[in-house]
Amino acid sequence: MSSRNWKKKSPEGNIKPLIKILIILLGAIYTIPPSLPASIVTPALPAPDSPAGKEGLTFQSLITRLSILDEPVSREGSGRFSARGPGEYYQLQFRLIARGPEAVRLEIYDPFGQPIFYIISYLGVTRVLSLVQKKEVPFNPSLFGPWSTISHMPATEILKLFWGRVPLFPYISVRVITGDKPERDSLQMILAGPIEQELWITPHPFTLAKAILKDREKKGELEITFSLFSSIAGSQIPMQFEVKGNNGENTLTFRYETLILRPDIPDDTFSFPEIPTAPPAPNL
């Protein structure tokens, strides 16, 4: 990768804008408040389990499929990570080793192949190590702006992005819109609530193509798209996902270049590495 993709000259200058964009994905390390459950909740006004406009489909079956990860869940992959913000652009490399969203090791590398971040989420704890600063990196939810709400989602929900799924927020009502022609096997599902969720789904084979999350009170919006689907072990796996915020001003993209099955990932893969320190000065 060309060094032109590494915009700043100073490592300290690089790290701050990169953290601000990474928090879109990794703000989940904070405690979940009582008002925001970790999982899908029953609507306050229950929706009937009626057909969603396609034969054999129901609202509940769609919700179930949205909460289930397609195999292969345990995997190892690598590829390119890019982050774009006002006046900033970075294109880096990443490596993901995961048994599932509950056990993830994500490594971010600079254009020269040197690691700069280790992000490890395991046993309900998410930790981030900056090898540039040689310390753990704390995240401040205020950096997330109008989307500070999503920073309280558990890490397992946020990390589902790598499996082609999105966090699902509590909802009050649901509406399903289907195509007007039989050959259009896609539909739009709208979950209304404090945070409105619009989901574009293809039921056969099941894929989630796009999700828009709107926080109307704080006037914040995130658009998440999945693309480059590949058939792996009988499932359609997205090889790329993209998160856009602030009307597209901030964009975060992960694209797999390689993806393999890894059913044999050992526990020590998710051990937090020791923070590197400078060697002591020699005695003269």
N, C-alpha and C positions, 0 to 999 in steps of 0.2 A: 504494500500500500504506500502511496506517495506521502511524503512528509507534508505536502501542501494541505492535507486534511487536518493536520494538527495546527490550529490557527494561532494559538498563543505561543510565545517563545519561552515563557517562564512556567515551570510546573505549578508554582503557587497561583499564577494567573489562570492556568487551565482548570484547576480543581473547583473553584467556586461556581462558575457558570454551569459546569457539568453536574455538580451536586444539585443545583436548582432544578435541572431538567430530570435527573434521575429520581428525584423525590416523587414525581408523578407515579413512578412504579413502586418505589420503596418506602413511601411514607407510612406503610402499614405497621411499623414497629411500635406504634403507640397503643396504649390501652384502649379497649373498646368501651365507649360510654354506654350506660344502660339504655339510652334511647335508640341505639343502633345495634341490633342483634347481629351475631356473626353469620347467621345462615338465613335462608329464605323463610319468611313467616307467612302464616295464613292471613289472607286479606281480612281487613276489618269488616268488609262487606263481601262475604264469600261469593266467588263467581261459580256459576254452574259448570259441571264437568260435561259440557256439550261439545259437539263437533266444532272444529275450528275452520270449517270450510273445505276440508279435504277428507276424503274417505279414510276412516280409521284413526283420524287425529282428534285429540281432545286437548283442551287447555292444560289439564294436569299432565298429560303425556309430554307436552312441549316443555313444561317447567322441569319435569323429571330429566329429560334429555339435556337440558341446559345445565343441570347440576351434576351430570355424570361425565367424567373424562373418558374420551375414547382411548383405547389401547393403541400403541404401547404407552403406558404411563411411565414406567421406569425407562430412562433414556439418557443418552449422552449426545450432545450436539454442539456445534460451533458455527460461527458465522460472523456477520458484520452488525455492528451497533452504531446507529447515528442519532445525533441529537441536534436539533436546530431551534434557535431562539432569536430574538431581535438582535441582529449584529453578531451572532455566534453560530458556528457550525463545526461539528466534530464528527468524524467517522473513525470508529475504533473496532477492535475485535472482541469477541466474547466466546466463552466456553461455559456450557451448562451441563452439570451432572445432577440428576435428580431421580429419586424414587417416585416422586409426586410432589404436589405443592407443599406438603408437610415436611419434605426433606429435600432441600435445594442447596446447591453450591453454584454460584454464578461468579465467574471471573471476567474482569474487564481488562483488556490489554491496550497499550498505546500502539501507534502505527509501526513501531519497531519491534513488537512482540514482547515488550516488557510489561509485567502485570502492574496495574495501578490501583485496582480495587478487588477485594474479595468480599462477596456478600453471601452469608451462610444463614439459612433459616432451617432450624432443626429443633424438635421437641418443644415447639411453641415459642422459641426465642429466635429473633433475627438480629444479627450483628454484622457490621460493616467495617472492614479494615482498609484504610488508605495507606498504600505502600509509599506514596509520595510524602505524606505527612508523618508516616510511621506511627500511626495511632488509630484508635477507633474513631469513626466519624459519627457525631450525633446529628440527628435531623431535627429541624425546627418546623413544626406544622405551619407556622406563619408564612414560610416560603411558598407554600402551596396556594396562597391567595384565596380566591373564592371557593377553591375545592379542598379546603382544609378538612371538610367532612370525610372525604375518602381516606384521609390519612389514619382514621380510626378503624378502618376495616382490617381484619386479621390478615397476616401475611399470606395464609393459604388461599384467601380469596383473590388478592392482588396477583399472586404468582400463577393463577389459572390462565393468565394471558398466554403463557408459553404452551398451553394445551388447547388454545382456541376457545376459551371461555372468558366470561367477565364476571365481576362481582355483581350479585343481585341484591338490591336494596328492598326494604319493606315497601309494600304497595297496598293500595286501597281498592282499586278496581283494575280490570283488564279489558283490552279490546284487541281483537284479531282482525286484520285486514288481509284478504287473500286476493290473488290475481284474478282478473276477469276472464281469463282463457284457461281451459283445462290443461294445456301443455305447459303453463307457467307454474312449476312446482315450487313456488316460493311464497312467503307470506311475511307480514309485518305484525309484530306483537307489541302493544303499548301497555306498559305497566304504570299506572298513574299513582302518584303519592307525593310526599315532600320532595323526592327526587324522581322525576319522570324518566322512564327507561324505554327507549325505542329499539327493538331488536329485529333484524332482518335474518330470516331463517330459511334454509332449504331442508325440508324434512327427509328426502330420500335421494342419496344418503344424507344423513343429518350433518349439516354444517351451519355455523353461525358466521355470517359474512360481515355484519356491521352492528355496532351498538352505539347509541347516542344517549348520554346521561346528562340530564338537565337539572341543575339546582336552581329552581326558579326564585327562591327567596334571596339567594346570594348572586343570582344572575351569572352563574358559572355553567360551562358546558364542556364535556369531553366527548370526542368522537373516536371510537376504536374500530379499526377495520382489520379483517383477516383475509389473507390472499395467498396465492401460489400453493393451492391445495395439492397434496400428493397422497397417493394411495399407499398406505403402510399397514401391513397386517390386516387388511380388509377395512380399514377406516380411512376417512379423508382427514389428513393432518395438515393444518396451515403451516407453511414454511416461513411465513412473514406475518408480523402484526405491527400496527402503527397506532400511536396514541396522539391525538391532536387536542390542544387546549388553547384558550384565549383566541378564538376565531382563527385557529391555524397558526398563530404566532409561535407557539411552542410545539414541536413535533418530536416524538420519540419513536424510533423504528428498530426492531430486531428482525434480522433475516437469517434463517438457518442456511448454511451451505452444506453441512453434513449432519445427519441424524441417524443414530443407530440404537438398537435395543441394548439395554444394559440391566438385565435382571440380577446381576451379581454385584451390585454396588455395596461395598463394605461400610460399616458404621463410621470408621475413622475418616472417611471422605468428608464428613460433616463436622469434624473437629475444627475449632477455631484455631488458625495458625498463630504461632508466636509472633509478636510484633518485632520486626527486625531492629536491631540497635547497631550503632556504629562501634567498631572494635576499639578497645582502649588504646590510648597513645603509647607507643613504645618508650620504655625507660632509656634515657640517654645518660 
